[in-house]
Amino acid sequence: MAHYAVLNGENIVEDVFVGKHEGEDGIDWEQWYSDFLGKVCKRTSCHMVGGVHSEGKEPFRKNFAGVGYTYDSNLDAFIPVKPFGSWVLNEETCQWNAPVERPAGRFKWDETTVSWVEDIRNG
């Protein structure tokens, strides 16, 4: 089975569902689901994170789509929701990165100071 993301008019993922493999039965299922639902559907791989396929297969659309993700047609990629206003998109991985490198250890992002602060929760 394959997974498909349903996009709204702004290319935001509204739903992700399991469907037929692309080309199965000689049908372009991405197009078929789009026509059937009356919305753009794009195939997505549950094995994709940051442009790397966890099973070593050909990378596909950078990330597994999730509700709220954006599909960027120029990058042909699913981009997660931006976690903080100051973070920057890495177009190679289509993941959001903090503007300051995370130090080693237990830290959490503080958007107010735009910095990593020590995370003292849970010891």
Backbone torsions as a table, in degrees:
resi	resn	phi	psi	omega
1	MET	NA	153.4	178.2
2	ALA	-116.5	164.3	177.6
3	HIS	-113.0	146.2	-179.3
4	TYR	-133.0	142.5	176.7
5	ALA	-106.0	133.5	176.8
6	VAL	-96.7	125.7	-176.7
7	LEU	-105.3	145.2	172.0
8	ASN	-86.1	-174.4	-176.9
9	GLY	-65.6	-13.6	179.2
10	GLU	-106.0	15.3	-179.6
11	ASN	64.7	27.7	174.9
12	ILE	-95.5	134.6	-179.2
13	VAL	-70.7	122.2	178.1
14	GLU	-96.3	-29.0	-175.6
15	ASP	-160.2	155.0	173.4
16	VAL	-131.0	132.5	-178.9
17	PHE	-138.3	163.1	177.4
18	VAL	-91.9	133.5	179.8
19	GLY	-142.3	-161.2	-178.2
20	LYS	-81.3	153.2	176.2
21	HIS	-64.6	140.3	178.4
22	GLU	-56.0	129.9	-179.7
23	GLY	87.8	-11.9	178.4
24	GLU	-60.4	138.1	-178.4
25	ASP	62.9	17.8	179.6
26	GLY	71.4	20.1	-175.8
27	ILE	-113.6	140.6	171.7
28	ASP	-81.4	92.2	-173.0
29	TRP	-67.4	-31.5	176.3
30	GLU	-58.0	-46.3	178.9
31	GLN	-69.9	-40.5	-178.5
32	TRP	-61.7	-47.2	179.1
33	TYR	-64.2	-37.7	177.4
34	SER	-60.7	-47.3	179.7
35	ASP	-64.1	-44.1	-177.6
36	PHE	-63.0	-43.4	-176.9
37	LEU	-86.6	-16.6	-177.0
38	GLY	72.2	22.0	178.7
39	LYS	-141.9	155.6	178.7
40	VAL	-68.5	131.3	174.7
41	CYS	-120.1	136.2	178.4
42	LYS	-126.4	135.1	177.6
43	ARG	-68.6	146.0	179.5
44	THR	-139.9	153.3	-178.3
45	SER	-112.2	126.7	179.8
46	CYS	-70.2	-5.3	-179.7
47	HIS	-100.2	8.4	-175.0
48	MET	-104.3	128.8	171.8
49	VAL	-144.2	121.4	175.4
50	GLY	61.3	29.4	178.2
51	GLY	83.7	9.7	179.9
52	VAL	-119.2	128.9	177.2
53	HIS	-87.0	123.5	-174.7
54	SER	-63.7	-18.1	178.6
55	GLU	-104.7	12.3	176.8
56	GLY	76.4	9.4	179.5
57	LYS	-82.0	178.4	-179.4
58	GLU	-58.4	127.0	177.5
59	PRO	-59.6	145.4	-175.2
60	PHE	-145.0	112.7	174.0
61	ARG	56.6	29.0	168.6
62	LYS	63.8	-47.0	-175.7
63	ASN	-143.1	149.0	171.6
64	PHE	-66.0	129.3	-177.8
65	ALA	-67.4	144.2	173.7
66	GLY	-133.0	157.6	177.8
67	VAL	-57.2	129.9	-179.6
68	GLY	97.3	-16.9	177.0
69	TYR	-66.5	160.0	176.1
70	THR	-108.8	137.8	171.9
71	TYR	-95.7	121.3	178.2
72	ASP	-101.4	110.8	-176.3
73	SER	-70.0	-29.1	177.8
74	ASN	-66.9	-38.4	178.8
75	LEU	-92.0	-9.9	-172.9
76	ASP	48.4	55.6	-172.4
77	ALA	-146.3	152.0	171.6
78	PHE	-96.0	129.8	-176.4
79	ILE	-116.8	126.5	179.1
80	PRO	-62.2	167.4	175.9
81	VAL	-64.9	135.6	-179.8
82	LYS	-66.5	121.4	-174.1
83	PRO	-74.8	-31.9	-178.2
84	PHE	-144.5	148.5	-177.8
85	GLY	-59.5	-30.2	-176.2
86	SER	-85.1	-10.7	-175.1
87	TRP	-74.5	154.5	-172.7
88	VAL	-119.5	139.5	-179.9
89	LEU	-77.7	128.6	171.0
90	ASN	-90.1	110.5	-174.9
91	GLU	-73.0	-14.3	175.9
92	GLU	-75.6	-41.1	-177.7
93	THR	-102.2	-17.9	-173.2
94	CYS	56.8	39.6	172.9
95	GLN	-118.0	155.3	179.0
96	TRP	-89.6	135.3	179.1
97	ASN	-120.2	143.4	174.7
98	ALA	-65.6	150.3	179.4
99	PRO	-72.5	-9.5	178.9
100	VAL	-126.2	132.1	-178.8
101	GLU	-62.1	138.6	-179.1
102	ARG	-73.5	129.7	177.2
103	PRO	-74.3	161.9	176.6
104	ALA	-67.2	147.3	179.4
105	GLY	107.8	-162.9	-176.6
106	ARG	-97.0	104.6	-180.0
107	PHE	-134.2	153.9	174.1
108	LYS	-129.3	155.8	-177.4
109	TRP	-80.7	134.0	175.3
110	ASP	-115.4	104.3	-176.6
111	GLU	-67.3	-29.1	-179.5
112	THR	-61.9	-42.6	-179.5
113	THR	-99.5	-2.4	-177.3
114	VAL	50.1	55.0	-178.7
115	SER	-157.0	165.6	174.3
116	TRP	-86.4	135.2	176.4
117	VAL	-123.0	149.9	-178.0
118	GLU	-61.0	134.5	179.4
119	ASP	-96.3	104.1	-176.2
120	ILE	-95.9	3.2	178.4
121	ARG	-66.1	148.4	176.5
122	ASN	53.2	42.7	170.9
123	GLY	71.6	NA	NA
